[in-house]
Amino acid sequence: MWQQLLPGLRMMLVLTVLTGLIYPLAVTGLCQVLFRDKANGSLITVNDQVVGSALIGQNFSKARYFQPRPSAAGNDGYDGTASGGSNLGPTNQKLIDRVKASVDKFHKENPSYTGPLPADLVTMSGSGLDPHISPASAVAQVDRVARARRLSVDQIRTLLDAHTEGRDLGFLGEPRVNVLLLNMDLDRQFPARR
């Protein structure tokens, strides 16, 4: 009986060490050497304090900031430990009411915007933590941010253009704006006046 069990136990031990220890350590080591920033969560620090991640959306509610997509992650949204969408279908009344409320809120906060409302300003991403908005969503908020910071629209648009990322490899995905990085640069270049 042991003649049949011992080879299986040896293989289990070898594979456990190989796939449970050596492989994860090798991959972690390579990632730390080749992709240190991404391997550590693309954390953003200001004055030696972590303020967020370039990969995880967070809420900005003040008028002087660009606002992200709505979030269903966690009880109050933007909870990095509770990533997930609302899973509400297009005919669900809760979703319809929430989108209508988001549209009304946007128009109340951005009364000078008269163009078509970009869908990503009122709909949630699949994860609920998308750090990006479309350039059209950012443009829709330019007047509000410029007014709140007492700046010209051209100053805000110039900064927005600098933060608009193109398609990956020139053809993958859509152009996008990282809300956290844009808002941090706003604070750095144009501190809020009291």
TIMAR-326188 format. One record per atom (N, C-alpha, C, CB): z, y, x; residue in three letters. Coordinates in steps of 0.2 Angstrom, whole numbers, padded with zeros to 4 digits, always signed. Glycine has a CB too. Layout:
// TIMAR-326188
ZYXAla/...
This chain:
// TIMAR-326188
+0000-0006+0004Met/+0000+0000+0000Met/+0000+0006+0004Met/+0006+0000-0005Met/+0004+0006+0010Trp/+0004+0012+0014Trp/-0002+0013+0018Trp/+0010+0012+0019Trp/-0006+0008+0019Gln/-0013+0009+0022Gln/-0017+0013+0018Gln/-0016+0002+0023Gln/-0017+0013+0011Gln/-0021+0017+0007Gln/-0018+0024+0006Gln/-0022+0013+0000Gln/-0011+0024+0006Leu/-0008+0031+0005Leu/-0008+0036+0011Leu/-0001+0030+0002Leu/-0007+0033+0017Leu/-0007+0037+0023Leu/-0013+0041+0024Leu/-0005+0033+0029Leu/-0019+0038+0024Pro/-0025+0043+0025Pro/-0026+0048+0020Pro/-0031+0038+0024Pro/-0024+0047+0014Gly/-0024+0052+0008Gly/-0019+0058+0010Gly/-0023+0049+0002Gly/-0013+0056+0012Leu/-0007+0060+0014Leu/-0009+0065+0020Leu/-0001+0057+0015Leu/-0012+0061+0025Arg/-0015+0065+0031Arg/-0020+0070+0029Arg/-0017+0060+0036Arg/-0025+0068+0025Met/-0030+0073+0023Met/-0027+0078+0019Met/-0035+0069+0019Met/-0022+0077+0015Met/-0019+0082+0011Met/-0016+0087+0015Met/-0014+0079+0006Met/-0012+0085+0020Leu/-0009+0089+0025Leu/-0014+0093+0029Leu/-0004+0085+0030Leu/-0019+0090+0032Val/-0024+0094+0036Val/-0027+0099+0031Val/-0029+0089+0038Val/-0029+0097+0025Leu/-0033+0102+0021Leu/-0028+0108+0019Leu/-0035+0099+0015Leu/-0022+0106+0018Thr/-0017+0111+0016Thr/-0016+0116+0022Thr/-0010+0108+0015Thr/-0015+0114+0028Val/-0015+0118+0034Val/-0021+0122+0035Val/-0013+0114+0040Val/-0027+0119+0034Leu/-0033+0122+0035Leu/-0035+0127+0030Leu/-0039+0117+0035Leu/-0034+0125+0023Thr/-0036+0130+0018Thr/-0031+0134+0016Thr/-0039+0126+0012Thr/-0024+0132+0017Gly/-0019+0136+0015Gly/-0016+0141+0020Gly/-0014+0132+0012Gly/-0017+0140+0026Leu/-0014+0144+0032Leu/-0020+0147+0036Leu/-0010+0140+0036Leu/-0024+0142+0039Ile/-0028+0145+0044Ile/-0034+0149+0041Ile/-0032+0139+0048Ile/-0037+0147+0036Tyr/-0042+0151+0033Tyr/-0040+0157+0030Tyr/-0046+0147+0027Tyr/-0035+0158+0026Pro/-0032+0164+0024Pro/-0030+0169+0030Pro/-0026+0163+0019Pro/-0027+0166+0035Leu/-0025+0171+0040Leu/-0031+0173+0044Leu/-0021+0167+0045Leu/-0036+0169+0045Ala/-0043+0171+0048Ala/-0046+0177+0044Ala/-0047+0165+0049Ala/-0047+0176+0038Val/-0050+0180+0033Val/-0046+0187+0033Val/-0051+0178+0026Val/-0040+0187+0033Thr/-0036+0193+0033Thr/-0036+0196+0039Thr/-0028+0191+0031Thr/-0036+0193+0045Gly/-0037+0196+0051Gly/-0044+0199+0052Gly/-0036+0191+0057Gly/-0049+0196+0050Leu/-0056+0199+0050Leu/-0056+0205+0046Leu/-0061+0194+0048Leu/-0054+0205+0040Cys/-0054+0211+0036Cys/-0050+0216+0038Cys/-0051+0209+0029Cys/-0044+0215+0042Gln/-0040+0220+0045Gln/-0044+0224+0050Gln/-0034+0218+0047Gln/-0048+0220+0054Val/-0052+0223+0060Val/-0058+0226+0057Val/-0054+0217+0065Val/-0062+0223+0053Leu/-0068+0226+0051Leu/-0068+0230+0045Leu/-0073+0220+0049Leu/-0064+0229+0040Phe/-0064+0234+0034Phe/-0056+0236+0033Phe/-0067+0230+0028Phe/-0053+0239+0037Arg/-0046+0240+0037Arg/-0044+0244+0030Arg/-0044+0244+0043Arg/-0048+0250+0029Asp/-0047+0254+0023Asp/-0047+0250+0017Asp/-0051+0260+0023Asp/-0053+0247+0016Lys/-0054+0243+0010Lys/-0049+0237+0009Lys/-0061+0240+0009Lys/-0048+0234+0015Ala/-0043+0228+0014Ala/-0036+0230+0012Ala/-0043+0224+0021Ala/-0034+0237+0014Asn/-0028+0239+0012Asn/-0028+0243+0005Asn/-0025+0243+0017Asn/-0033+0243+0001Gly/-0033+0246-0005Gly/-0036+0253-0006Gly/-0026+0246-0008Gly/-0039+0255+0000Ser/-0042+0262+0000Ser/-0037+0267-0002Ser/-0048+0262-0005Ser/-0031+0266+0000Leu/-0026+0271-0002Leu/-0027+0278+0001Leu/-0019+0269+0001Leu/-0025+0283-0003Ile/-0026+0290-0001Ile/-0019+0293+0000Ile/-0030+0294-0006Ile/-0019+0296+0006Thr/-0012+0299+0008Thr/-0013+0307+0009Thr/-0009+0296+0014Thr/-0008+0310+0007Val/-0007+0317+0008Val/+0000+0319+0011Val/-0008+0322+0001Val/+0000+0322+0016Asn/+0007+0323+0020Asn/+0011+0316+0020Asn/+0011+0328+0016Asn/+0007+0311+0023Asp/+0010+0305+0024Asp/+0013+0301+0018Asp/+0016+0305+0029Asp/+0011+0303+0012Gln/+0013+0301+0006Gln/+0007+0298+0002Gln/+0017+0306+0001Gln/+0007+0292-0001Val/+0002+0289-0004Val/+0001+0292-0011Val/+0003+0281-0005Val/-0005+0295-0013Val/-0005+0298-0019Val/-0010+0295-0024Val/-0008+0305-0018Val/-0013+0289-0022Gly/-0017+0285-0026Gly/-0022+0281-0022Gly/-0021+0290-0030Gly/-0027+0278-0025Ser/-0032+0274-0022Ser/-0039+0276-0024Ser/-0031+0266-0024Ser/-0043+0276-0020Ala/-0050+0278-0022Ala/-0053+0273-0026Ala/-0055+0279-0016Ala/-0050+0267-0027Leu/-0053+0262-0031Leu/-0050+0261-0038Leu/-0052+0255-0028Leu/-0044+0265-0040Ile/-0041+0264-0046Ile/-0040+0271-0049Ile/-0034+0261-0045Ile/-0042+0271-0055Gly/-0042+0278-0059Gly/-0035+0280-0061Gly/-0046+0277-0065Gly/-0034+0286-0061Gln/-0027+0288-0064Gln/-0028+0294-0068Gln/-0023+0290-0058Gln/-0023+0296-0072Asn/-0024+0301-0077Asn/-0023+0308-0074Asn/-0019+0300-0083Asn/-0027+0313-0077Phe/-0026+0320-0075Phe/-0027+0323-0082Phe/-0032+0322-0070Phe/-0022+0326-0084Ser/-0022+0329-0091Ser/-0022+0337-0091Ser/-0016+0327-0095Ser/-0021+0340-0085Lys/-0021+0348-0085Lys/-0028+0350-0085Lys/-0017+0350-0079Lys/-0029+0356-0088Ala/-0035+0359-0089Ala/-0039+0361-0082Ala/-0035+0365-0093Ala/-0035+0362-0077Arg/-0038+0363-0070Arg/-0040+0357-0067Arg/-0033+0367-0066Arg/-0040+0351-0069Tyr/-0043+0345-0066Tyr/-0048+0342-0070Tyr/-0037+0340-0065Tyr/-0053+0339-0067Phe/-0058+0335-0070Phe/-0054+0329-0073Phe/-0063+0332-0066Phe/-0056+0326-0079Gln/-0052+0321-0082Gln/-0056+0315-0082Gln/-0050+0323-0089Gln/-0053+0309-0081Pro/-0056+0302-0081Pro/-0058+0300-0087Pro/-0052+0298-0077Pro/-0061+0294-0087Arg/-0062+0290-0093Arg/-0056+0288-0097Arg/-0067+0283-0092Arg/-0055+0287-0103Pro/-0049+0285-0106Pro/-0048+0278-0104Pro/-0050+0284-0114Pro/-0041+0276-0104Ser/-0039+0269-0101Ser/-0035+0266-0107Ser/-0035+0270-0095Ser/-0036+0259-0107Ala/-0032+0255-0111Ala/-0027+0250-0107Ala/-0037+0250-0115Ala/-0027+0252-0100Ala/-0023+0248-0096Ala/-0016+0249-0096Ala/-0025+0249-0088Ala/-0012+0245-0099Gly/-0005+0246-0100Gly/-0003+0250-0107Gly/-0002+0250-0094Gly/+0003+0251-0108Asn/+0005+0254-0114Asn/+0002+0262-0115Asn/+0013+0254-0115Asn/+0003+0265-0109Asp/+0001+0272-0109Asp/-0006+0273-0105Asp/+0006+0277-0106Asp/-0009+0268-0103Gly/-0016+0269-0100Gly/-0014+0270-0092Gly/-0020+0274-0102Gly/-0019+0268-0088Tyr/-0019+0269-0081Tyr/-0014+0266-0077Tyr/-0019+0277-0080Tyr/-0012+0260-0080Asp/-0007+0256-0077Asp/-0010+0251-0072Asp/-0002+0252-0082Asp/-0010+0252-0066Gly/-0013+0247-0061Gly/-0011+0240-0061Gly/-0012+0250-0054Gly/-0005+0239-0064Thr/-0003+0232-0065Thr/-0005+0228-0071Thr/+0005+0231-0064Thr/-0009+0232-0075Ala/-0011+0229-0082Ala/-0018+0231-0083Ala/-0006+0232-0088Ala/-0022+0229-0079Ser/-0029+0231-0079Ser/-0032+0227-0085Ser/-0033+0229-0073Ser/-0036+0230-0089Gly/-0040+0227-0095Gly/-0042+0232-0100Gly/-0035+0222-0098Gly/-0047+0230-0103Gly/-0050+0234-0108Gly/-0046+0233-0115Gly/-0057+0233-0109Gly/-0049+0237-0120Ser/-0045+0236-0127Ser/-0048+0230-0130Ser/-0046+0242-0131Ser/-0054+0227-0129Asn/-0057+0222-0132Asn/-0058+0223-0139Asn/-0053+0215-0131Asn/-0059+0229-0141Leu/-0060+0231-0148Leu/-0068+0231-0149Leu/-0057+0237-0150Leu/-0071+0228-0154Gly/-0078+0228-0156Gly/-0080+0234-0158Gly/-0079+0222-0160Gly/-0087+0235-0158Pro/-0090+0241-0161Pro/-0089+0243-0168Pro/-0097+0241-0159Pro/-0087+0238-0172Thr/-0086+0240-0179Thr/-0078+0240-0181Thr/-0089+0234-0183Thr/-0074+0239-0176Asn/-0067+0239-0177Asn/-0065+0247-0178Asn/-0063+0237-0170Asn/-0061+0247-0184Gln/-0059+0254-0186Gln/-0054+0257-0181Gln/-0055+0254-0193Gln/-0050+0254-0177Lys/-0046+0257-0172Lys/-0050+0260-0167Lys/-0041+0251-0169Lys/-0055+0256-0165Leu/-0060+0259-0159Leu/-0063+0265-0162Leu/-0065+0254-0157Leu/-0066+0265-0168Ile/-0069+0271-0171Ile/-0065+0277-0171Ile/-0072+0269-0178Ile/-0059+0276-0174Asp/-0054+0281-0174Asp/-0052+0284-0167Asp/-0047+0279-0178Asp/-0051+0280-0162Arg/-0049+0282-0156Arg/-0055+0286-0153Arg/-0047+0276-0151Arg/-0061+0284-0153Val/-0067+0288-0151Val/-0067+0294-0154Val/-0073+0283-0151Val/-0067+0294-0161Lys/-0067+0301-0164Lys/-0061+0306-0162Lys/-0066+0300-0172Lys/-0055+0303-0161Ala/-0050+0307-0158Ala/-0052+0310-0151Ala/-0043+0303-0158Ala/-0055+0305-0147Ser/-0057+0308-0140Ser/-0062+0313-0141Ser/-0059+0302-0136Ser/-0067+0312-0145Val/-0072+0317-0146Val/-0069+0324-0148Val/-0077+0315-0151Val/-0064+0324-0153Asp/-0061+0330-0156Asp/-0057+0333-0150Asp/-0057+0328-0162Asp/-0053+0329-0146Lys/-0049+0332-0141Lys/-0054+0335-0136Lys/-0045+0326-0138Lys/-0059+0332-0134Phe/-0064+0335-0129Phe/-0066+0341-0131Phe/-0070+0330-0127Phe/-0069+0342-0137His/-0071+0348-0140His/-0066+0354-0140His/-0075+0347-0147His/-0060+0352-0142Lys/-0055+0357-0142Lys/-0053+0359-0135Lys/-0048+0353-0145Lys/-0053+0355-0130Glu/-0052+0357-0123Glu/-0058+0360-0120Glu/-0049+0351-0119Glu/-0064+0359-0122Asn/-0070+0361-0119Asn/-0074+0365-0124Asn/-0074+0356-0115Asn/-0072+0370-0127Pro/-0076+0373-0133Pro/-0082+0376-0131Pro/-0071+0379-0136Pro/-0083+0378-0124Ser/-0090+0381-0122Ser/-0095+0375-0121Ser/-0089+0385-0116Ser/-0093+0369-0121Tyr/-0098+0364-0120Tyr/-0102+0362-0126Tyr/-0095+0357-0117Tyr/-0109+0363-0126Thr/-0112+0362-0132Thr/-0117+0356-0132Thr/-0116+0368-0134Thr/-0118+0353-0126Gly/-0123+0348-0125Gly/-0121+0341-0128Gly/-0125+0347-0118Gly/-0125+0336-0127Pro/-0123+0329-0130Pro/-0117+0327-0125Pro/-0129+0324-0129Pro/-0113+0324-0129Leu/-0106+0321-0126Leu/-0108+0315-0122Leu/-0101+0320-0131Leu/-0107+0314-0115Pro/-0108+0308-0112Pro/-0103+0303-0114Pro/-0107+0309-0104Pro/-0106+0297-0115Ala/-0102+0291-0118Ala/-0096+0289-0114Ala/-0106+0285-0119Ala/-0096+0290-0107Asp/-0090+0288-0103Asp/-0085+0293-0104Asp/-0093+0287-0096Asp/-0085+0298-0107Leu/-0079+0303-0108Leu/-0075+0300-0114Leu/-0082+0310-0109Leu/-0078+0296-0118Val/-0074+0294-0124Val/-0073+0287-0125Val/-0077+0297-0130Val/-0076+0283-0120Thr/-0076+0276-0120Thr/-0072+0273-0114Thr/-0083+0272-0121Thr/-0069+0267-0115Met/-0065+0265-0109Met/-0070+0260-0105Met/-0059+0261-0112Met/-0068+0259-0099Ser/-0071+0254-0095Ser/-0068+0247-0096Ser/-0071+0256-0087Ser/-0072+0242-0093Gly/-0069+0236-0094Gly/-0062+0234-0091Gly/-0074+0231-0092Gly/-0061+0238-0086Ser/-0054+0237-0082Ser/-0049+0242-0085Ser/-0055+0237-0075Ser/-0052+0247-0088Gly/-0047+0253-0090Gly/-0045+0257-0084Gly/-0041+0250-0093Gly/-0047+0255-0078Leu/-0045+0259-0072Leu/-0051+0261-0068Leu/-0041+0254-0068Leu/-0057+0263-0071Asp/-0063+0265-0067Asp/-0061+0272-0064Asp/-0069+0265-0072Asp/-0062+0272-0057Pro/-0060+0279-0054Pro/-0066+0284-0055Pro/-0058+0278-0047Pro/-0072+0282-0057His/-0077+0286-0058His/-0079+0288-0065His/-0083+0283-0055His/-0083+0294-0065Ile/-0086+0296-0071Ile/-0093+0298-0069Ile/-0082+0303-0074Ile/-0097+0298-0074Ser/-0104+0300-0073Ser/-0105+0307-0071Ser/-0109+0298-0079Ser/-0110+0309-0067Pro/-0111+0317-0066Pro/-0111+0321-0072Pro/-0117+0318-0062Pro/-0114+0318-0077Ala/-0115+0322-0084Ala/-0108+0323-0087Ala/-0119+0318-0089Ala/-0103+0318-0086Ser/-0097+0319-0088Ser/-0093+0324-0085Ser/-0093+0313-0088Ser/-0094+0325-0078Ala/-0091+0330-0074Ala/-0094+0337-0076Ala/-0092+0328-0066Ala/-0101+0337-0077Val/-0104+0344-0078Val/-0101+0346-0085Val/-0111+0343-0079Val/-0100+0342-0090Ala/-0097+0344-0096Ala/-0090+0347-0095Ala/-0096+0338-0101Ala/-0087+0346-0090Gln/-0080+0349-0089Gln/-0080+0355-0084Gln/-0075+0343-0086Gln/-0085+0356-0081Val/-0085+0362-0076Val/-0083+0368-0079Val/-0093+0363-0074Val/-0085+0370-0085Asp/-0083+0377-0088Asp/-0075+0377-0088Asp/-0086+0378-0094Asp/-0072+0372-0091Arg/-0065+0372-0092Arg/-0061+0372-0085Arg/-0063+0365-0096Arg/-0063+0368-0080Val/-0060+0368-0074Val/-0061+0375-0071Val/-0063+0363-0069Val/-0067+0378-0071Ala/-0068+0385-0068Ala/-0064+0390-0071Ala/-0076+0387-0068Ala/-0063+0390-0078Arg/-0059+0395-0081Arg/-0052+0394-0080Arg/-0060+0394-0089Arg/-0049+0388-0079Ala/-0042+0386-0078Ala/-0040+0388-0071Ala/-0041+0379-0079Ala/-0045+0388-0066Arg/-0044+0390-0059Arg/-0046+0397-0058Arg/-0047+0385-0055Arg/-0049+0400-0063Arg/-0051+0407-0062Arg/-0057+0407-0056Arg/-0046+0412-0060Arg/-0061+0403-0056Leu/-0067+0402-0052Leu/-0073+0403-0055Leu/-0066+0396-0047Leu/-0079+0404-0051Ser/-0085+0404-0055Ser/-0088+0397-0056Ser/-0090+0408-0050Ser/-0092+0396-0061Val/-0095+0389-0062Val/-0099+0387-0056Val/-0099+0390-0068Val/-0102+0391-0052Asp/-0106+0389-0047Asp/-0101+0386-0041Asp/-0110+0395-0044Asp/-0095+0389-0040Gln/-0091+0386-0035Gln/-0089+0379-0037Gln/-0085+0391-0035Gln/-0088+0378-0043Ile/-0086+0371-0045Ile/-0092+0367-0045Ile/-0083+0372-0053Ile/-0097+0369-0047Arg/-0103+0365-0047Arg/-0105+0363-0040Arg/-0109+0368-0050Arg/-0104+0367-0035Thr/-0106+0366-0028Thr/-0101+0360-0026Thr/-0105+0372-0024Thr/-0095+0361-0027Leu/-0090+0355-0025Leu/-0092+0349-0029Leu/-0083+0358-0027Leu/-0093+0349-0035Leu/-0095+0343-0039Leu/-0101+0340-0036Leu/-0097+0345-0046Leu/-0106+0344-0034Asp/-0112+0341-0031Asp/-0111+0337-0024Asp/-0118+0347-0029Asp/-0106+0340-0020Ala/-0104+0337-0014Ala/-0100+0330-0015Ala/-0099+0342-0010Ala/-0097+0330-0021His/-0094+0323-0023His/-0098+0318-0027His/-0087+0325-0026His/-0104+0320-0029Thr/-0108+0315-0032Thr/-0111+0310-0028Thr/-0114+0319-0036Thr/-0109+0304-0029Glu/-0111+0298-0025Glu/-0118+0296-0028Glu/-0106+0293-0024Glu/-0122+0294-0024Gly/-0129+0291-0027Gly/-0128+0284-0028Gly/-0134+0293-0022Gly/-0134+0281-0030Arg/-0134+0273-0031Arg/-0133+0270-0024Arg/-0141+0271-0034Arg/-0129+0264-0024Asp/-0128+0260-0018Asp/-0135+0257-0016Asp/-0123+0254-0020Asp/-0136+0258-0010Leu/-0143+0256-0007Leu/-0149+0259-0010Leu/-0143+0248-0007Leu/-0148+0264-0013Gly/-0153+0268-0016Gly/-0156+0265-0023Gly/-0159+0268-0012Gly/-0153+0260-0025Phe/-0156+0257-0031Phe/-0150+0253-0036Phe/-0161+0252-0030Phe/-0145+0252-0033Leu/-0139+0248-0036Leu/-0134+0253-0040Leu/-0136+0243-0032Leu/-0133+0252-0046Gly/-0128+0256-0050Gly/-0131+0262-0052Gly/-0122+0257-0045Gly/-0126+0267-0054Glu/-0128+0273-0056Glu/-0125+0279-0052Glu/-0126+0274-0064Glu/-0127+0285-0052Pro/-0124+0290-0048Pro/-0117+0291-0052Pro/-0128+0297-0049Pro/-0112+0293-0048Arg/-0105+0293-0050Arg/-0101+0298-0046Arg/-0102+0286-0050Arg/-0095+0300-0049Val/-0091+0305-0046Val/-0084+0302-0046Val/-0091+0312-0050Val/-0080+0302-0040Asn/-0074+0299-0040Asn/-0069+0305-0042Asn/-0072+0296-0033Asn/-0066+0304-0048Val/-0061+0309-0051Val/-0056+0311-0046Val/-0059+0307-0057Val/-0052+0306-0043Leu/-0046+0308-0039Leu/-0049+0312-0033Leu/-0043+0301-0037Leu/-0054+0310-0029Leu/-0056+0313-0023Leu/-0059+0320-0025Leu/-0062+0309-0020Leu/-0062+0321-0031Leu/-0064+0328-0033Leu/-0058+0332-0034Leu/-0069+0327-0039Leu/-0053+0330-0038Asn/-0048+0334-0039Asn/-0044+0336-0033Asn/-0043+0330-0044Asn/-0043+0331-0029Met/-0039+0332-0022Met/-0043+0338-0018Met/-0039+0326-0018Met/-0050+0337-0018Asp/-0053+0343-0015Asp/-0053+0349-0018Asp/-0061+0340-0014Asp/-0053+0349-0025Leu/-0052+0355-0029Leu/-0045+0359-0027Leu/-0052+0354-0036Leu/-0040+0355-0026Asp/-0033+0357-0024Asp/-0033+0360-0017Asp/-0028+0352-0025Asp/-0037+0356-0013Arg/-0037+0358-0006Arg/-0041+0365-0005Arg/-0040+0353-0002Arg/-0047+0365-0008Gln/-0051+0371-0007Gln/-0049+0377-0012Gln/-0058+0369-0008Gln/-0047+0376-0018Phe/-0045+0381-0022Phe/-0038+0380-0026Phe/-0051+0382-0028Phe/-0033+0381-0022Pro/-0026+0379-0025Pro/-0025+0383-0031Pro/-0021+0381-0020Pro/-0022+0380-0036Ala/-0021+0383-0043Ala/-0017+0389-0042Ala/-0017+0378-0047Ala/-0019+0394-0045Arg/-0015+0401-0045Arg/-0010+0401-0051Arg/-0020+0407-0046Arg/-0005+0404-0049Arg/+0001+0404-0054Arg/+0001+0410-0058Arg/+0008+0403-0051Arg/
